[in-house]
Amino acid sequence: MNRVPLQQPQSCGPWELKERLGTGGFGNVTRWQNKDTEEQIAIKQCRQELSDRNKERWCLEIQIMKRLDHVNVVAAREVPQGMQKLVATNDLPLLAMEYCQGGDLRKYLNILENCCGMREGSILILLRDISQINGRTMSGSGRICTRSYKEIHSLWKPLGK
């Protein structure tokens, strides 16, 4: 994902828009910072032209993220009050997530030093973390289905980051 600095500041209460983190299959992701607490969150916004099937998948992604609780997965947050009306360009909900400075798993795997493979220790840690995520049960509702795994593993965050 290419980060794009913003030309015009935008705010919602204490939350200030800092940058666009990137664009994906569903829409855009932006980074917001709370001026009072310094907390940072990522807001994922859905594109308007999604098919009905993709709108359903978007809502499912939000449900999964809200139920998932694992140290190696970026956690969902509450969308700040008023932000849905300010940011959303359609009636689909926004997804607020903790901001992970290390980026996503895909970015980590694509950095130059990993192009010919990762160090054994890093691979073992990564595989352990992913296996824990895959086997983790969500708040009383069972295991994560395989189709949902892509969204989850792309939000991996190493311990201590």
LODREN-598188 format. One record per atom (N, C-alpha, C): residue number from 1; residue in one letter; chain; atom name; y, z negated, x. Coordinates in Angstrom, 1 decimal, always signed. Each point is the difference from the previous one (the first is absolute). Layout:
REM LODREN-598188
n, res, chain, atom, north, up, east
NUM, A, A, CA, Y, Z, X
...
***
This chain:
REM LODREN-598188
n, res, chain, atom, north, up, east
1, M, A, N, -1.2, +0.0, +0.8
1, M, A, CA, +1.2, +0.0, -0.8
1, M, A, C, +1.2, +0.0, +0.9
2, N, A, N, +1.0, +0.8, -0.3
2, N, A, CA, +1.2, +0.1, +0.7
2, N, A, C, +1.0, -0.9, -0.7
3, R, A, N, +0.7, -0.8, +0.8
3, R, A, CA, +1.0, -0.9, -0.6
3, R, A, C, +1.3, +0.7, +0.0
4, V, A, N, +0.7, -0.2, -1.1
4, V, A, CA, +1.3, +0.7, -0.2
4, V, A, C, +1.1, -1.0, -0.2
5, P, A, N, +1.0, -0.2, +0.9
5, P, A, CA, +1.1, -0.9, -0.3
5, P, A, C, +0.8, +0.5, -1.2
6, L, A, N, +0.6, -0.9, -0.7
6, L, A, CA, +0.7, +0.3, -1.2
6, L, A, C, +1.5, +0.2, +0.3
7, Q, A, N, +0.6, +1.0, -0.7
7, Q, A, CA, +1.4, +0.2, +0.2
7, Q, A, C, +0.9, -1.0, -0.8
8, Q, A, N, -0.4, -0.2, -1.2
8, Q, A, CA, +0.7, -0.9, -0.9
8, Q, A, C, -0.7, -1.3, -0.3
9, P, A, N, +0.6, -1.2, +0.2
9, P, A, CA, -0.7, -1.2, -0.3
9, P, A, C, -0.2, -0.1, -1.5
10, Q, A, N, -1.1, -0.6, -0.4
10, Q, A, CA, -0.3, -0.2, -1.4
10, Q, A, C, -0.6, -1.4, -0.1
11, S, A, N, +0.4, -0.7, -1.0
11, S, A, CA, -0.4, -1.4, -0.1
11, S, A, C, -0.4, -0.3, -1.5
12, C, A, N, -0.8, -1.1, -0.1
12, C, A, CA, -0.4, -0.5, -1.3
12, C, A, C, +0.0, -1.5, +0.1
13, G, A, N, +1.0, -0.7, -0.5
13, G, A, CA, +0.2, -1.4, +0.2
13, G, A, C, +0.0, -0.3, +1.5
14, P, A, N, -0.8, -0.9, +0.5
14, P, A, CA, +0.0, -0.3, +1.5
14, P, A, C, -0.7, +1.0, +0.8
15, W, A, N, -0.7, +1.0, -0.6
15, W, A, CA, -0.9, +0.9, +0.7
15, W, A, C, +0.8, +1.3, +0.4
16, E, A, N, -0.1, +0.3, +1.3
16, E, A, CA, +0.7, +1.2, +0.5
16, E, A, C, -1.0, +1.0, +0.5
17, L, A, N, +0.2, +1.3, -0.4
17, L, A, CA, -0.8, +1.0, +0.5
17, L, A, C, +0.3, +0.3, +1.4
18, K, A, N, -1.1, +0.0, +0.9
18, K, A, CA, +0.2, +0.2, +1.4
18, K, A, C, -0.4, +1.4, +0.5
19, E, A, N, -1.1, +0.5, -0.4
19, E, A, CA, -0.5, +1.3, +0.4
19, E, A, C, -1.1, +0.5, -0.8
20, R, A, N, -0.2, +1.4, +0.0
20, R, A, CA, -1.1, +0.6, -0.6
20, R, A, C, -1.1, +0.0, +1.0
21, L, A, N, -1.2, -0.6, -0.3
21, L, A, CA, -1.1, -0.1, +0.9
21, L, A, C, -0.8, +1.2, +0.1
22, G, A, N, -0.1, +0.7, -1.2
22, G, A, CA, -0.7, +1.3, +0.0
22, G, A, C, -0.3, +0.4, -1.4
23, T, A, N, -0.8, +1.1, -0.1
23, T, A, CA, -0.4, +0.6, -1.2
23, T, A, C, -1.5, +0.3, +0.0
24, G, A, N, -0.6, -0.3, -1.1
24, G, A, CA, -1.5, +0.2, -0.1
24, G, A, C, -0.3, +0.8, -1.2
25, G, A, N, -1.3, +0.0, -0.3
25, G, A, CA, -0.5, +0.8, -1.1
25, G, A, C, +0.6, -0.4, -1.4
26, F, A, N, +0.2, -1.3, -0.1
26, F, A, CA, +0.5, -0.5, -1.3
26, F, A, C, +1.6, -0.1, +0.0
27, G, A, N, +0.6, -0.2, +1.1
27, G, A, CA, +1.5, -0.1, -0.1
27, G, A, C, +0.6, -0.4, +1.3
28, N, A, N, +1.1, -0.8, -0.1
28, N, A, CA, +0.7, -0.5, +1.2
28, N, A, C, -0.1, -1.5, +0.2
29, V, A, N, +0.1, -0.4, +1.3
29, V, A, CA, +0.0, -1.4, +0.3
29, V, A, C, +1.3, -0.3, +0.8
30, T, A, N, +0.7, -1.1, -0.4
30, T, A, CA, +1.2, -0.4, +0.6
30, T, A, C, -0.1, -1.4, +0.4
31, R, A, N, +0.8, -0.4, +1.0
31, R, A, CA, +0.1, -1.4, +0.5
31, R, A, C, +1.2, -0.6, -0.5
32, W, A, N, -0.1, -1.2, -0.6
32, W, A, CA, +1.1, -0.8, -0.5
32, W, A, C, +0.0, -1.4, +0.7
33, Q, A, N, +1.2, -0.5, +0.2
33, Q, A, CA, +0.2, -1.3, +0.6
33, Q, A, C, +0.8, -0.9, -0.9
34, N, A, N, -0.4, -1.3, -0.1
34, N, A, CA, +0.8, -0.9, -0.8
34, N, A, C, +1.1, -0.6, +0.9
35, K, A, N, +1.2, +0.2, -0.4
35, K, A, CA, +1.1, -0.5, +0.9
35, K, A, C, +0.0, -1.5, +0.2
36, D, A, N, -0.5, -0.7, -1.0
36, D, A, CA, +0.1, -1.5, +0.0
36, D, A, C, -1.2, -0.6, +0.9
37, T, A, N, -1.2, +0.6, -0.2
37, T, A, CA, -1.2, -0.6, +0.7
37, T, A, C, -0.5, +0.8, +1.1
38, E, A, N, +0.5, +1.2, +0.2
38, E, A, CA, -0.5, +0.9, +1.1
38, E, A, C, -1.4, +0.6, -0.3
39, E, A, N, -0.6, -0.4, -1.2
39, E, A, CA, -1.3, +0.6, -0.3
39, E, A, C, +0.1, +1.5, -0.2
40, Q, A, N, -1.0, +0.7, +0.5
40, Q, A, CA, -0.1, +1.4, -0.2
40, Q, A, C, -1.2, +0.4, -0.8
41, I, A, N, +0.2, +1.0, -0.9
41, I, A, CA, -1.1, +0.5, -0.8
41, I, A, C, +0.0, +1.5, +0.0
42, A, A, N, -1.1, +0.6, -0.3
42, A, A, CA, -0.1, +1.5, -0.1
42, A, A, C, -0.1, +0.2, -1.5
43, I, A, N, +0.7, +1.0, -0.5
43, I, A, CA, -0.1, +0.4, -1.4
43, I, A, C, -0.5, +1.4, -0.1
44, K, A, N, -1.1, +0.1, -0.7
44, K, A, CA, -0.7, +1.4, -0.1
44, K, A, C, +0.4, +0.5, -1.4
45, Q, A, N, +0.6, +1.1, -0.1
45, Q, A, CA, +0.5, +0.6, -1.2
45, Q, A, C, -0.8, +1.3, -0.3
46, C, A, N, -0.4, +0.2, -1.2
46, C, A, CA, -0.8, +1.2, -0.4
46, C, A, C, +0.9, +1.2, -0.3
47, R, A, N, -0.6, +1.2, +0.4
47, R, A, CA, +0.7, +1.2, -0.3
47, R, A, C, +0.0, +0.3, -1.5
48, Q, A, N, +1.0, +0.7, -0.5
48, Q, A, CA, +0.0, +0.3, -1.4
48, Q, A, C, -1.0, +1.0, -0.5
49, E, A, N, -0.4, +1.0, +0.9
49, E, A, CA, -0.8, +1.1, -0.5
49, E, A, C, -1.5, -0.3, +0.2
50, L, A, N, -0.5, -1.2, -0.1
50, L, A, CA, -1.4, -0.3, +0.1
50, L, A, C, -0.8, +0.4, -1.3
51, S, A, N, -1.2, +0.4, +0.2
51, S, A, CA, -0.9, +0.3, -1.1
51, S, A, C, -0.3, -1.3, -0.7
52, D, A, N, -0.5, +0.1, -1.2
52, D, A, CA, -0.5, -1.2, -0.8
52, D, A, C, -1.0, -0.8, +0.8
53, R, A, N, -0.9, +0.8, +0.6
53, R, A, CA, -1.1, -0.7, +0.8
53, R, A, C, +0.6, -0.7, +1.2
54, N, A, N, +0.9, +0.6, +0.7
54, N, A, CA, +0.6, -0.7, +1.1
54, N, A, C, +0.9, -1.2, -0.4
55, K, A, N, +0.6, +0.1, -1.2
55, K, A, CA, +0.7, -1.2, -0.5
55, K, A, C, -0.9, -1.1, -0.3
56, E, A, N, -1.2, +0.3, -0.5
56, E, A, CA, -1.0, -1.1, -0.2
56, E, A, C, -0.4, -0.6, +1.4
57, R, A, N, -0.2, +0.9, +1.0
57, R, A, CA, -0.4, -0.5, +1.3
57, R, A, C, +1.1, -0.9, +0.6
58, W, A, N, +1.2, +0.4, -0.2
58, W, A, CA, +1.2, -0.8, +0.4
58, W, A, C, -0.1, -1.4, -0.5
59, C, A, N, -0.2, -0.1, -1.4
59, C, A, CA, +0.0, -1.3, -0.6
59, C, A, C, -1.2, -0.8, +0.5
60, L, A, N, -1.1, +0.7, +0.2
60, L, A, CA, -1.2, -0.7, +0.6
60, L, A, C, +0.3, -0.5, +1.4
61, E, A, N, +0.7, +0.8, +0.8
61, E, A, CA, +0.3, -0.5, +1.3
61, E, A, C, +0.8, -1.3, +0.0
62, I, A, N, +1.0, +0.0, -0.9
62, I, A, CA, +0.8, -1.2, -0.2
62, I, A, C, -0.8, -1.2, -0.4
63, Q, A, N, -0.9, +0.2, -1.0
63, Q, A, CA, -0.9, -1.1, -0.4
63, Q, A, C, -0.9, -0.5, +1.1
64, I, A, N, -0.5, +0.9, +0.8
64, I, A, CA, -0.9, -0.4, +1.2
64, I, A, C, +0.9, -0.8, +1.0
65, M, A, N, +1.1, +0.5, +0.3
65, M, A, CA, +0.9, -0.7, +1.0
65, M, A, C, +0.4, -1.3, -0.5
66, K, A, N, +0.2, -0.2, -1.3
66, K, A, CA, +0.4, -1.3, -0.5
66, K, A, C, -1.1, -1.0, +0.1
67, R, A, N, -1.3, +0.5, -0.2
67, R, A, CA, -1.1, -0.9, +0.0
67, R, A, C, -0.6, -0.3, +1.4
68, L, A, N, +0.3, +0.9, +0.9
68, L, A, CA, -0.6, -0.1, +1.3
68, L, A, C, +0.7, -1.1, +0.9
69, D, A, N, -0.8, -0.8, +0.6
69, D, A, CA, +0.5, -1.1, +0.8
69, D, A, C, -0.8, -0.1, +1.3
70, H, A, N, +0.5, +0.6, +1.0
70, H, A, CA, -0.7, -0.1, +1.3
70, H, A, C, +1.0, +0.1, +1.1
71, V, A, N, -0.2, -0.8, +1.1
71, V, A, CA, +0.9, -0.2, +1.1
71, V, A, C, +0.3, +1.4, +0.7
72, N, A, N, -0.9, +0.9, -0.1
72, N, A, CA, +0.2, +1.3, +0.7
72, N, A, C, +0.5, +1.1, -0.9
73, V, A, N, +0.4, -0.3, -1.2
73, V, A, CA, +0.5, +1.0, -0.9
73, V, A, C, +1.4, -0.4, -0.4
74, V, A, N, +0.9, +0.9, +0.0
74, V, A, CA, +1.3, -0.2, -0.4
74, V, A, C, +0.0, -0.5, -1.5
75, A, A, N, +0.7, -1.1, -0.2
75, A, A, CA, +0.0, -0.6, -1.3
75, A, A, C, +1.0, +0.6, -1.0
76, A, A, N, -0.3, +0.0, -1.2
76, A, A, CA, +0.9, +0.5, -1.1
76, A, A, C, +1.0, -1.2, -0.2
77, R, A, N, +1.2, +0.4, -0.3
77, R, A, CA, +1.1, -1.0, -0.3
77, R, A, C, +0.5, +0.3, -1.4
78, E, A, N, +0.8, -0.9, -0.6
78, E, A, CA, +0.7, +0.3, -1.2
78, E, A, C, +1.1, +0.9, +0.2
79, V, A, N, +0.2, +1.0, -0.9
79, V, A, CA, +1.1, +0.9, +0.2
79, V, A, C, +1.3, -0.8, -0.4
80, P, A, N, +1.0, +0.0, +0.9
80, P, A, CA, +1.2, -0.8, -0.2
80, P, A, C, +0.6, +0.4, -1.4
81, Q, A, N, +0.6, -1.0, -0.6
81, Q, A, CA, +0.6, +0.2, -1.3
81, Q, A, C, +1.1, +1.1, +0.1
82, G, A, N, -0.1, +0.9, -1.0
82, G, A, CA, +1.0, +1.1, -0.1
82, G, A, C, -0.3, +1.2, +0.9
83, M, A, N, -0.9, -0.1, +0.9
83, M, A, CA, -0.3, +1.1, +0.9
83, M, A, C, -0.7, +1.2, -0.8
84, Q, A, N, -0.9, -0.4, -0.9
84, Q, A, CA, -0.7, +1.1, -0.8
84, Q, A, C, +1.0, +0.9, -0.6
85, K, A, N, +1.1, -0.5, -0.6
85, K, A, CA, +1.0, +0.8, -0.7
85, K, A, C, +0.8, +0.8, +1.1
86, L, A, N, +0.3, -0.6, +1.1
86, L, A, CA, +0.8, +0.6, +1.0
86, L, A, C, -0.7, +1.1, +0.8
87, V, A, N, -1.2, -0.2, +0.3
87, V, A, CA, -0.7, +0.9, +0.9
87, V, A, C, -0.9, +1.0, -0.7
88, A, A, N, -0.7, -0.4, -1.0
88, A, A, CA, -1.0, +0.9, -0.7
88, A, A, C, +0.7, +1.2, -0.6
89, T, A, N, -0.7, +1.2, +0.2
89, T, A, CA, +0.6, +1.2, -0.6
89, T, A, C, -0.9, +0.4, -1.2
90, N, A, N, -0.9, -0.8, -0.4
90, N, A, CA, -0.9, +0.2, -1.1
90, N, A, C, -0.4, -1.3, -0.6
91, D, A, N, -1.0, +0.0, -1.0
91, D, A, CA, -0.4, -1.2, -0.6
91, D, A, C, -1.2, -0.7, +0.7
92, L, A, N, -0.4, +0.5, +1.1
92, L, A, CA, -1.1, -0.6, +0.8
92, L, A, C, +0.5, -1.2, +0.8
93, P, A, N, -0.8, -1.0, +0.1
93, P, A, CA, +0.4, -1.2, +0.7
93, P, A, C, +0.1, +0.2, +1.5
94, L, A, N, +0.8, -0.8, +0.6
94, L, A, CA, +0.2, +0.0, +1.5
94, L, A, C, -1.1, -0.9, +0.5
95, L, A, N, -0.4, +0.2, +1.3
95, L, A, CA, -0.9, -0.9, +0.7
95, L, A, C, +0.8, -0.6, +1.1
96, A, A, N, +0.2, -1.3, +0.0
96, A, A, CA, +0.6, -0.8, +1.1
96, A, A, C, -1.1, -0.6, +0.9
97, M, A, N, +0.2, +0.2, +1.3
97, M, A, CA, -1.0, -0.6, +0.9
97, M, A, C, +0.7, -0.6, +1.2
98, E, A, N, -0.7, -1.0, +0.6
98, E, A, CA, +0.6, -0.5, +1.2
98, E, A, C, +0.2, +1.1, +1.0
99, Y, A, N, +1.0, -0.1, +0.8
99, Y, A, CA, +0.3, +1.0, +1.0
99, Y, A, C, -0.8, -0.3, +1.3
100, C, A, N, -0.7, +1.0, +0.5
100, C, A, CA, -0.9, -0.2, +1.2
100, C, A, C, +0.6, +0.8, +1.1
101, Q, A, N, +0.7, -0.6, +1.0
101, Q, A, CA, +0.7, +0.7, +1.0
101, Q, A, C, -0.9, +0.8, +0.9
102, G, A, N, -1.3, -0.3, +0.1
102, G, A, CA, -0.9, +0.7, +0.8
102, G, A, C, -0.4, +1.4, -0.6
103, G, A, N, +0.4, +0.3, -1.2
103, G, A, CA, -0.4, +1.2, -0.6
103, G, A, C, -1.4, +0.0, -0.6
104, D, A, N, -0.5, +1.1, -0.5
104, D, A, CA, -1.3, +0.0, -0.6
104, D, A, C, -1.1, +0.3, +1.0
105, L, A, N, -1.2, -0.1, -0.5
105, L, A, CA, -1.2, +0.3, +0.9
105, L, A, C, +0.0, +1.4, +0.6
106, R, A, N, +0.4, +1.0, -0.9
106, R, A, CA, +0.0, +1.4, +0.5
106, R, A, C, +1.0, +0.1, +1.2
107, K, A, N, +1.1, -0.6, -0.1
107, K, A, CA, +1.0, +0.1, +1.0
107, K, A, C, -0.5, -0.6, +1.3
108, Y, A, N, -0.7, -1.2, -0.1
108, Y, A, CA, -0.6, -0.7, +1.1
108, Y, A, C, -1.0, +0.9, +0.7
109, L, A, N, -0.9, +0.6, -0.8
109, L, A, CA, -1.0, +0.8, +0.6
109, L, A, C, +0.5, +1.3, +0.7
110, N, A, N, +1.2, +0.5, -0.5
110, N, A, CA, +0.6, +1.2, +0.6
110, N, A, C, +0.9, -0.2, +1.2
111, I, A, N, +0.2, -1.2, +0.4
111, I, A, CA, +0.9, -0.1, +1.2
111, I, A, C, -0.7, +0.5, +1.2
112, L, A, N, +0.8, +0.5, +0.9
112, L, A, CA, -0.4, +0.8, +1.2
112, L, A, C, -1.1, -0.8, +0.8
113, E, A, N, +0.2, -1.2, +0.2
113, E, A, CA, -1.0, -0.8, +0.8
113, E, A, C, -1.4, +0.0, -0.6
114, N, A, N, -0.1, +0.2, -1.3
114, N, A, CA, -1.3, +0.0, -0.7
114, N, A, C, -0.6, +1.4, -0.2
115, C, A, N, +0.7, +1.1, +0.5
115, C, A, CA, -0.4, +1.3, -0.3
115, C, A, C, -1.4, +0.3, +0.6
116, C, A, N, -0.4, -0.6, +1.0
116, C, A, CA, -1.4, +0.2, +0.6
116, C, A, C, -0.9, -1.2, -0.3
117, G, A, N, +0.4, -0.8, -1.0
117, G, A, CA, -0.9, -1.1, -0.3
117, G, A, C, +0.8, -1.3, +0.3
118, M, A, N, -0.4, -1.1, -0.7
118, M, A, CA, +0.6, -1.3, +0.1
118, M, A, C, -0.9, -0.8, +0.9
119, R, A, N, +0.6, -1.1, +0.6
119, R, A, CA, -0.7, -0.9, +0.8
119, R, A, C, -1.1, -0.7, -0.9
120, E, A, N, -1.1, -0.4, +0.6
120, E, A, CA, -1.1, -0.6, -0.8
120, E, A, C, +0.4, -1.2, -0.7
121, G, A, N, +0.8, -0.8, +0.6
121, G, A, CA, +0.5, -1.2, -0.7
121, G, A, C, +0.8, +0.3, -1.3
122, S, A, N, +0.9, +1.0, +0.1
122, S, A, CA, +0.8, +0.4, -1.1
122, S, A, C, -0.9, +0.6, -1.1
123, I, A, N, -1.0, +0.7, +0.4
123, I, A, CA, -0.9, +0.6, -1.0
123, I, A, C, -0.8, -1.1, -0.8
124, L, A, N, -0.5, -0.9, +0.8
124, L, A, CA, -0.7, -1.1, -0.6
124, L, A, C, +0.8, -0.8, -1.0
125, I, A, N, +1.3, -0.3, +0.4
125, I, A, CA, +0.9, -0.7, -0.9
125, I, A, C, +0.3, +0.8, -1.3
126, L, A, N, +0.2, +1.3, +0.2
126, L, A, CA, +0.3, +0.9, -1.1
126, L, A, C, -1.2, +0.1, -1.0
127, L, A, N, -1.1, +0.2, +0.6
127, L, A, CA, -1.2, +0.1, -0.9
127, L, A, C, -0.3, -1.4, -0.7
128, R, A, N, +0.2, -1.1, +0.7
128, R, A, CA, -0.2, -1.3, -0.7
128, R, A, C, +1.0, -0.1, -1.1
129, D, A, N, +1.3, +0.3, +0.2
129, D, A, CA, +1.0, -0.1, -1.0
129, D, A, C, -0.3, +0.9, -1.2
130, I, A, N, -0.4, +1.2, +0.2
130, I, A, CA, -0.3, +0.9, -1.1
130, I, A, C, -1.2, -0.4, -0.7
131, S, A, N, -1.0, -0.5, +0.7
131, S, A, CA, -1.2, -0.5, -0.8
131, S, A, C, +0.3, -1.2, -0.8
132, Q, A, N, +0.9, -0.9, +0.5
132, Q, A, CA, +0.4, -1.1, -0.8
132, Q, A, C, +0.7, +0.4, -1.3
133, I, A, N, +0.9, +1.0, +0.2
133, I, A, CA, +0.7, +0.5, -1.2
133, I, A, C, -0.9, +0.6, -1.0
134, N, A, N, -0.9, +0.9, +0.5
134, N, A, CA, -1.0, +0.7, -0.9
134, N, A, C, -0.9, -1.0, -0.7
135, G, A, N, -0.4, -1.1, +0.6
135, G, A, CA, -0.9, -0.9, -0.7
135, G, A, C, +0.7, -1.1, -0.8
136, R, A, N, +1.3, -0.1, +0.2
136, R, A, CA, +0.8, -1.0, -0.7
136, R, A, C, +0.0, +0.2, -1.5
137, T, A, N, -0.1, -1.1, -0.7
137, T, A, CA, +0.1, +0.1, -1.5
137, T, A, C, +1.4, -0.2, -0.4
138, M, A, N, +0.4, +0.6, -1.0
138, M, A, CA, +1.4, -0.1, -0.5
138, M, A, C, +0.0, -1.1, -1.1
139, S, A, N, +1.0, -0.8, -0.1
139, S, A, CA, +0.2, -1.1, -0.9
139, S, A, C, -0.9, +0.1, -1.2
140, G, A, N, -1.2, -0.3, +0.1
140, G, A, CA, -1.0, -0.2, -1.1
140, G, A, C, -0.4, +1.3, -0.6
141, S, A, N, +0.3, +1.2, +0.5
141, S, A, CA, -0.3, +1.2, -0.7
141, S, A, C, -1.1, +0.9, +0.7
142, G, A, N, -0.6, -0.5, +1.1
142, G, A, CA, -1.0, +0.8, +0.6
142, G, A, C, +0.5, +0.7, +1.3
143, R, A, N, -0.8, +0.9, +0.5
143, R, A, CA, +0.3, +0.7, +1.2
143, R, A, C, +0.9, +1.2, -0.2
144, I, A, N, +0.5, +0.5, +1.1
144, I, A, CA, +0.9, +1.1, +0.1
144, I, A, C, -0.9, +1.3, -0.1
145, C, A, N, +0.3, +0.9, -0.9
145, C, A, CA, -0.9, +1.2, -0.1
145, C, A, C, +0.4, +0.9, +1.2
146, T, A, N, -0.9, +0.8, +0.4
146, T, A, CA, +0.2, +0.9, +1.1
146, T, A, C, +1.2, +0.9, -0.2
147, R, A, N, +0.2, +0.5, -1.2
147, R, A, CA, +1.2, +0.9, -0.2
147, R, A, C, +1.3, -0.7, +0.3
148, S, A, N, +0.1, -1.3, -0.2
148, S, A, CA, +1.2, -0.7, +0.3
148, S, A, C, +0.2, -0.4, +1.4
149, Y, A, N, -1.0, +0.2, +0.8
149, Y, A, CA, +0.0, -0.4, +1.4
149, Y, A, C, +1.1, +0.7, +0.8
150, K, A, N, +0.2, +1.2, -0.2
150, K, A, CA, +1.0, +0.8, +0.8
150, K, A, C, +1.4, -0.7, -0.1
151, E, A, N, +0.4, -0.3, -1.2
151, E, A, CA, +1.3, -0.6, -0.2
151, E, A, C, +0.1, -1.3, +0.8
152, I, A, N, -1.1, -0.8, -0.1
152, I, A, CA, +0.0, -1.3, +0.6
152, I, A, C, -0.1, +0.1, +1.6
153, H, A, N, -0.9, +0.8, +0.5
153, H, A, CA, -0.1, +0.0, +1.5
153, H, A, C, +1.2, +0.6, +0.6
154, S, A, N, +0.8, +0.8, -0.6
154, S, A, CA, +1.2, +0.6, +0.6
154, S, A, C, +1.1, -1.0, +0.1
155, L, A, N, -0.2, -1.2, -0.6
155, L, A, CA, +1.0, -1.0, +0.1
155, L, A, C, -0.4, -1.2, +0.8
156, W, A, N, -1.0, +0.3, +0.9
156, W, A, CA, -0.5, -1.0, +0.9
156, W, A, C, +1.0, -0.6, +0.9
157, K, A, N, +0.0, -1.3, +0.2
157, K, A, CA, +0.9, -0.6, +1.0
157, K, A, C, -0.8, -0.9, +0.9
158, P, A, N, +0.1, +0.2, +1.3
158, P, A, CA, -0.7, -0.8, +0.9
158, P, A, C, +0.4, -1.5, -0.1
159, L, A, N, -0.9, -0.9, +0.3
159, L, A, CA, +0.4, -1.4, +0.0
159, L, A, C, +1.1, -0.3, +1.0
160, G, A, N, +0.9, -0.9, -0.4
160, G, A, CA, +1.1, -0.3, +0.9
160, G, A, C, +1.1, +0.9, -0.1
161, K, A, N, +0.0, +1.1, -0.8
161, K, A, CA, +1.1, +0.9, +0.0
161, K, A, C, +0.9, -0.3, -1.2
***
